[in-house]
């Protein structure tokens, strides 16, 4: 089975703290992924969206799966992995936020995609990239 990466970059007019806080909020990811997203629990350290926080996603006809935040460094990095279910294996998502010279945010998002179903990783990567590009239009400062 082959591994593929979704790589999306976008600049926002809003500062990193604002973009980070919006994308850290599990429920806001529904618009980004075009999925149903339900919060399962808050982070271990008492933060709402920090390390250990977990969400359940439902994408179209696919079975639900859970994602758990594994790294949370406001306002710079959010990482997560699939922790239950789904058709992907060894999945990791890495969101990085950096300030731009104009006071906005440069957003860099990488997702490792390797499907348990042979031959589908490339298709999943393509569909996911298009969905994210479209969904990022809903983020504050998207302009």
Secondary structure, DSSP 8 states (H G I E B T S, - for coil): ---EEEEEEEEESS-HHHHHHHHHSGGGHHHHHTSEEEEEE--TTS-SSSTT-EEEEE-TTS--EEEEEEEEETTTEEEEEEEEESSBSS-EEEEEEEE-TTS-EEEEEEEEE-BSSTT-HHHHHHHHHHHHHHHGGGSTT--
